[in-house]
Structures are given as C-alpha cells and as structure tokens.
Amino acid sequence: MREMFPITAQSSTASTGGNPSRPDFAMREKEPSGLLVLDKPEGMTSSTLVTRVKRLLGLRKAGHCGTLDPFATGVLLVCVNQATRFAEQLTGQTKVYRFTARLGIETDTLDRTGTVVRTRDDVVPSERELLEAVRLHEGTQVQEVPRYAAVKVQGKRLYELARKGIDVELPRREVHIHRFDLISYRYPEVVLETKCSKGTYVRQLAADLGRRLGCGAHVMHLRRLACGPFGLERASSLEQMHDGASDGSWLAKLVPMADALSHLPALTIEDGQVLSRLRYGQLDADWEAEHSGRFSRRVGPVRIVTADGRLAALWWPWPESEHQRRLRVFQL
C-alpha cells in the first residue's frame, strides 16, 4: 500500500497551478466519473465498443486506454467523463495475455485474419524445445512493430501502407516480457500466457517464437486477462452494461477515480482551507516546498485525495520541463 501523507500546512502565499476561468475549472452538473473495466467481444474494434457504451449510458466523454485488435477479446479499460483527463496514466501499465498460436503457418498480419504467406510441416518442435524457446523470450528485448499495425510511419498508418503494397522500414521498440509461460501444447496448437510491458505486440511475439523454432507461427486466439491491477474478474460485458443502463446499476461497476490511479503515490488533504484553494487551481507555495521533497525526481504525478477518498487533483512535484502543467484539478 502506498504511504499517504496528510496535508496540514497553511500559508497565505499561494502559487497558481491553473486558471479558475478555464473550462477545466468550470462547475458542471454532477456527472459520474471513473473507470469502467469492460470485456471486449470478438469481432469489434475497441473504438466501436467505447462508442456503444457511451451512447448506451448517455456519457458526455469516454475513451479507452490501449487498443485491442478486433479479433482479440478481454480487458479494455474505459475512462468515463473526468477520468478521460488522466487516461495517459493508465496506458503504460503491464498487460497479461493468454493466446493460442498455430505452429507451421505464417500469415501477413501475424494472426488468423491474414493471408497465409508460408507453411512448413516438416518441423515439429518437442515440448522441451518449445519451453527452451519460450524462456529465451523473457526479459528486455527489441521488438519489430508488425507490418499491419496502427503505428504511423511517414505520416501514414503502417497497415495502410501494407495494404497498398508499400514497403517501409519497420520501427523497432524496446519491450519487456516479465514472464512467458507454456500453458498447454498439442501440435500444431500451443497455448501461452505472457505478462508484458506497454507496447508489446503479442502477434509479433508469437511470430518471433515460431521463427526461433524454425516452423513459423501465427496467433489464432488472443485474450487480454489483465491491464495493471484490473483483471477479467472485474470486467463487464456489453450485455451487462445494457442491462445496467436501464436502472443505473452500471454505476456500481464504475471504479472511483482515486482507485483507478492506485498505482500512483498519494497525499491526503485534511485541511478544509487547503482543499478550498485547491478547487480553484491553487497550491500553497510553502506546502509544495514541504511535500515535494518526499518524492523522487523520477516520480511522475501524485494523487491528492480528500479525507473521504475522492480524487481532488494530480500534482507533478518534479515536472520534466518548465512548460509542463504541474496541477490538474478535478471537480468534487
């Protein structure tokens, strides 16, 4: 559990972290804000699911934190209303996937939706060979971005260039495979599970494993089991959201904003005057000087929460640049 430091310091000298006249600080009618953990169905894009949920629940704003391919299923985090303002704090969390790879066949998209480009049935890896290959993929590595990906190169999406037959040098990025486990194996299908860093392409991981084994591979089924601390046990289906929309019971599924950011360190406000000033985007200069020293310069934002656990603001005690915003205030 993160240590919580009560705010008790008071001073008449304040530094402004925002402008009360801006829309960020405008008072709005009370609206539900927080995080929805959804179980994305197969055959639907992440954006389509968000749009449907937004309309179904009558939300003003909604956005997902990390795309899942249309053929994939599983955990999709959706920020609701005010929570969309900290979505970037959730995209960098580790992910857990379980997937089925088909050995002996490679496709251009590295999954079952693509066109077969190569087959090989003369190499049948043993379970021991498979285990050894899996272990070699753990740790930090540089991974090539798949040709059919949404990453932009020369101002165009890679998949757009691929569909036009335009060859470009594929980007490479550093990723970390925290664990890579063999769940079951019956040739030609192998079920694997991995916990990996942001930006890891499971399709590429499967393809690289197939190449290491000498037989090639592609992903047949892919399911995200968790994103950060949020797993399938907390996820709701589109049908459950539909059922909960009529009587408002969907609100019980909404993770409070402060809890959604539980991976960030926190300070608790106990002083009413400090909280009152904070609502107008102001932080006491003496208070900042006192509390900023509690955090490493490598720490990003800190949650400032009320005594009853509500998220009041995000505060950057050590901004990366002089132009970075240091305070983001939320309506209570």
Residue pairs with C-beta under 8 A, 6 or more apart in sequence:
2 262
2 264
2 265
2 266
3 265
4 266
4 267
4 268
4 305
5 266
5 267
5 268
5 291
5 294
6 267
6 268
6 269
6 270
7 267
7 268
7 269
7 270
7 271
7 274
7 287
7 291
7 304
8 270
8 271
9 271
9 274
9 284
9 286
9 287
9 290
9 291
10 271
10 273
10 274
10 284
10 287
11 284
11 285
11 286
11 287
13 284
13 285
13 286
14 277
14 282
14 283
14 284
14 285
15 282
15 283
15 284
15 285
15 288
16 281
16 282
17 281
17 282
17 283
17 315
17 325
17 326
17 327
17 329
18 24
18 25
18 281
18 282
18 325
18 327
18 328
18 329
19 25
19 281
20 280
20 281
24 85
24 281
24 328
24 329
25 279
25 280
25 281
25 329
27 331
28 331
31 60
31 81
31 82
32 59
32 80
32 81
32 251
32 254
33 80
33 81
33 82
33 83
33 254
33 257
33 330
34 80
34 83
34 254
34 255
34 256
34 257
34 259
34 260
35 77
35 78
35 79
35 80
35 83
35 90
35 230
35 254
35 255
35 257
35 259
35 260
36 53
36 77
36 78
36 80
36 236
36 241
36 253
36 254
36 255
37 75
37 76
37 77
37 78
37 230
37 234
37 235
37 236
37 253
37 255
38 49
38 53
38 75
38 76
38 77
38 78
38 235
38 236
38 237
38 238
38 241
39 73
39 74
39 75
39 76
39 232
39 235
39 236
39 237
40 46
40 49
40 68
40 72
40 73
40 74
40 75
40 76
40 224
41 49
41 73
41 237
41 238
42 70
42 71
42 72
42 73
43 70
43 71
44 70
45 67
45 70
46 64
46 66
46 67
46 68
46 76
47 64
47 67
49 64
49 76
49 78
49 238
50 62
50 63
50 64
50 78
52 238
53 59
53 62
53 78
53 238
53 241
54 61
54 62
56 241
56 242
56 245
57 241
57 245
57 250
59 80
59 81
60 81
61 79
61 80
61 81
61 82
61 84
62 78
62 79
62 80
62 81
62 84
63 78
63 79
63 84
63 87
64 76
64 77
64 78
64 79
65 76
65 77
65 78
65 79
65 87
65 90
65 91
65 227
66 76
66 77
66 90
66 91
66 95
66 198
66 227
67 150
68 74
68 76
68 224
69 111
69 203
69 222
70 113
71 111
71 112
71 113
71 222
72 222
72 223
72 224
73 222
73 223
73 224
74 97
74 222
74 223
74 224
74 225
74 232
74 235
75 224
75 225
75 226
75 227
75 230
75 231
75 232
75 235
76 224
76 227
77 90
77 227
77 228
77 230
79 86
79 87
79 90
79 260
80 254
82 257
82 330
82 331
83 257
83 260
85 328
85 330
86 257
86 260
86 261
86 301
86 314
86 328
89 261
89 264
89 300
89 301
89 314
90 227
90 228
90 260
90 261
91 198
92 198
93 198
93 227
93 228
93 229
93 263
94 178
94 195
94 196
94 197
94 198
94 227
94 228
95 195
95 196
95 197
95 198
95 200
95 224
95 226
95 227
96 193
96 194
96 195
96 196
96 224
96 225
96 226
96 227
96 231
97 193
97 194
97 196
97 202
97 222
97 223
97 224
97 225
98 183
98 191
98 192
98 193
98 222
98 223
98 225
99 191
99 192
99 193
99 194
99 202
99 206
99 219
99 220
99 221
99 222
99 223
100 189
100 190
100 191
100 192
100 219
100 220
100 221
100 222
101 189
101 190
101 192
101 206
101 209
101 210
101 217
101 218
101 219
101 220
102 112
102 188
102 189
102 217
102 218
102 219
102 220
103 124
103 125
103 187
103 188
103 189
103 190
103 210
103 213
103 215
103 216
103 217
104 119
104 120
104 121
104 123
104 188
104 215
104 216
104 217
105 116
105 118
105 119
105 188
105 216
105 217
105 218
106 116
106 117
106 118
106 119
106 207
106 210
106 216
106 217
106 218
107 113
107 114
107 115
107 116
107 117
107 218
108 114
108 115
108 117
108 147
108 148
108 162
109 115
109 146
109 147
109 148
109 203
109 218
110 146
110 148
110 201
110 203
110 204
110 206
110 207
110 218
110 219
111 203
111 218
111 219
111 220
111 222
112 218
112 219
112 220
112 221
114 148
114 218
118 216
119 216
120 214
120 215
120 216
123 213
123 214
123 215
124 187
124 215
125 133
125 187
125 213
125 214
125 215
127 182
127 185
129 213
130 182
130 185
130 190
130 213
131 182
133 209
133 212
133 213
134 180
134 181
134 182
134 192
134 209
135 180
136 212
137 177
137 180
137 205
137 208
137 209
137 212
138 177
138 178
138 179
138 180
139 176
139 177
140 174
140 175
140 176
140 177
141 174
141 175
141 176
141 177
142 172
142 173
142 174
142 175
143 172
143 173
143 174
143 175
143 200
143 201
143 204
143 205
143 208
144 170
144 171
144 172
144 204
145 151
145 158
145 170
145 171
145 172
145 173
145 201
145 204
146 158
146 170
146 201
146 203
146 204
146 207
147 158
147 159
147 162
147 170
148 158
148 159
148 162
149 157
149 158
149 159
149 201
150 157
150 158
150 159
151 157
151 158
151 171
152 158
153 161
153 168
153 169
153 170
153 171
154 161
154 168
158 168
158 170
161 167
161 168
173 199
175 196
175 197
175 198
175 199
175 200
176 196
176 197
176 200
177 194
177 195
177 196
177 197
177 200
177 205
178 194
178 195
178 196
178 197
179 193
179 194
179 195
180 192
180 193
180 194
180 205
181 192
181 193
181 194
182 190
182 191
182 192
183 191
183 192
183 193
184 190
184 191
185 191
189 220
190 217
192 206
192 209
193 225
194 200
194 202
194 205
196 202
196 205
202 219
202 222
203 218
203 219
203 222
206 217
206 218
206 219
207 216
207 217
207 218
209 217
210 216
210 217
210 218
211 217
225 231
225 232
226 232
228 263
229 262
229 263
230 255
234 255
236 244
236 250
236 253
240 250
240 253
241 250
241 253
243 249
244 250
244 251
244 252
244 253
256 309
256 310
256 311
257 310
257 311
257 330
258 266
258 303
258 305
258 309
258 310
258 311
259 309
261 303
261 311
261 314
264 300
264 301
264 302
264 303
264 314
265 295
265 299
265 302
265 303
266 302
266 303
266 304
266 305
267 291
267 302
267 303
267 304
267 305
267 315
268 305
268 306
268 307
269 275
269 278
269 304
269 305
269 306
269 307
269 312
270 307
274 284
274 287
275 306
275 312
277 283
277 284
278 304
278 312
278 313
278 329
279 312
279 329
279 332
281 327
281 329
283 315
283 326
283 327
288 317
291 317
292 317
292 318
295 302
295 317
295 318
296 318
297 318
298 318
299 317
299 318
300 316
301 314
301 315
301 316
301 328
302 314
302 315
302 316
302 317
303 311
303 313
303 314
304 311
304 312
304 313
304 314
304 315
305 311
305 312
306 312
306 332
310 332
311 330
312 329
312 330
312 332
313 327
313 328
313 329
313 330
314 327
314 328
315 326
315 327
315 328
316 324
316 325
316 326
316 327
319 325
319 326
